[in-house]
Amino acid sequence: MSFKYLLLSLITVIASQQVYAQNFEAEIAVGYSSYATKDLIRFQDEIISGNRLSFKTTDRFPAQPYLQITVAKIMGDGNRVGFFWGYLSTGGRLTVSDYSGEVSSDQILINHELGVNLNLYIEDLKSEKIAPFFQMKISALLSRLELFDQAHLSNGESYKEELTLIAQNASITPSIGLDTNIISTPLRVTVGYLIQVTEFPFHLRENRDAKLRISGDNTVGPGLTGLRVSVSGVLSF
Amino acid sequence: MKKILATISVLCFITGCKYSPSGSNYIERSQEVIPIVANLSVSPVLEIEDTLKVFGYIDFHYDIDVGNKQVYSFEFWLDDDSHENNWGSQSWNLTGSHSLYTNNYEDGEHTIHIKLITSSGRENIADKLDTEFLETRFAIPLWFDNGPASPVSVTKVNKEAGRIQVNWEMYRRPDLEEYRVYKMQTIDGFYNSEQYVGTSESRELTSIIDPQYIGGKVNYRVDVKIGHSYKYSNGEPFTYSGSYPQFISADTVGSNQLQIKWTSCKYPANFGKYEIYNSTINQEWTIDNVNDTTVSFQFSDNGTPHTLILSTHPEGNNNFRNVRQDTLYIN
């Protein structure tokens, strides 16, 4: 959890605010996201059940901060159409240690999101200080799963094994949001729910047929469906 | 300036927000190693004074309990770990037996080893990752003895309940088949041919009663026969000498009665009878009471000498070599 980076980003975003311009805006959003990651949690359980080591799940894909950068065109009626890039990372860990050594199995999930968004303002509720809107995002989810197993023994021996898999999926994110200038600083608050609409599993980068599977021939996908809450600053130009 | 700050913030976020798991799960475990238990034996074997003596083919029996340990190798070794003495290996059965032909090796001290490589069984991480090994050895020192039989000595001959008992030292090597006891007696100062006294097929039974001995000088010898050789090993003779019945007097009793006396047999348990033969008058007396040591007969004092022979016989045996004789000449 890199809270210091989140804080630094927020401070910097706020400090970088300018008044709205007329045609384009750049939005930097910092938020918090949760994930279903059901497959990955089953994947962890599978590792534990098939292992002689007394692994314990210490990290189970917790909700993590995410970043999104959007460039949007401001339409004549004030609505926005833009494209965006988003980044988030979460992960899991199975680990055990005793006097003889330590073993851990990490699963790092990194997701890049590329897509388009549309902000439609609710004119009836719009005022000088607040402007509520509906937002719809359609995006491609480019996920990477880094599996990193390592063991360090007290006799000095150590073992490492790494494997990287990727997955590509699509999502939609219906959201509602609010532009506000109450504290003399233009901020945008958005609450949405990402729905992963495809379930393509992780596979080796060089071989799409080499899919990540667990028992029962079930494949493992990223499972990024979840809540997204963000606060963003907007830079108009 | 603010745009630059925004760019920096984005870069910081991207580089810093790759998730980094930090959980730990330390488990306290005992470091004790539960020892492997082995029940080992060799057969056939002779245990003498804490030494296990073997010969020929032996079977090495083992029953090993490794508990929760995983066995990686299980080997038999003779003496050291040199390749020449590797007796075999197996990793699938911890209970069984293994044969060895000891004649292939020099007589003397050897050691049979079991060399066992297992997991430590401590069930710690190193153990479960198969990186912690436990080498356990079990050894049985043996004495290989495939040589010919060696002799045993008679230790003593003692009088026991009216008989004599021959005692010899125990044979302390394997594969004893029997002890055979022989004796040679002197008759009239000359050794007679040897006589068989008896056999003991028990290693621990190292004494025997001579049921024929009724006195005189005798040499006892114990021979040893082992199973893997047809030859007997002859022991050194042991001389024993005891008195035998002899005439002690010839007295005139009454008118022309001559009473002959002799010493009684000192081994009454073996005693059979006295026979007194007067060759002059061709008269013989047989007496079966060991304590009845007199005989009288009519003696005509006409100058004719009488020759009397006292023969003492052991019970139930008429072999002349066991009969002791004494001669009395009366003029």
Interface residues (C-beta under 8 A of the other chain):
Chain A: S2 K4 Y5 L6 L8 S9 I11 T12 V13 A15 S16 Q17 Q18 I28 V30 R52 L53 S54 F55 K56 T57 T58 D59 Q64 P65 Y66 L67 I69 Y87 L88 S89 T90 G91 G92 R93 T95 V96 S97 D98 Y99 S100 G101 E102 V103 S104 D106 I108 L109 I110 A151 L153 S154 N155 E157 Y159 G233 L235
Chain B: K2 K3 L5 A6 I8 S9 V10 C12 F13 I14 G16 C17 K18 Y19 S20 P21 S22 G23 S24 N25 Y26 I27 E28 R29 Q31 R122 N124 I125 A126 D127 K128 L129 T131 E132
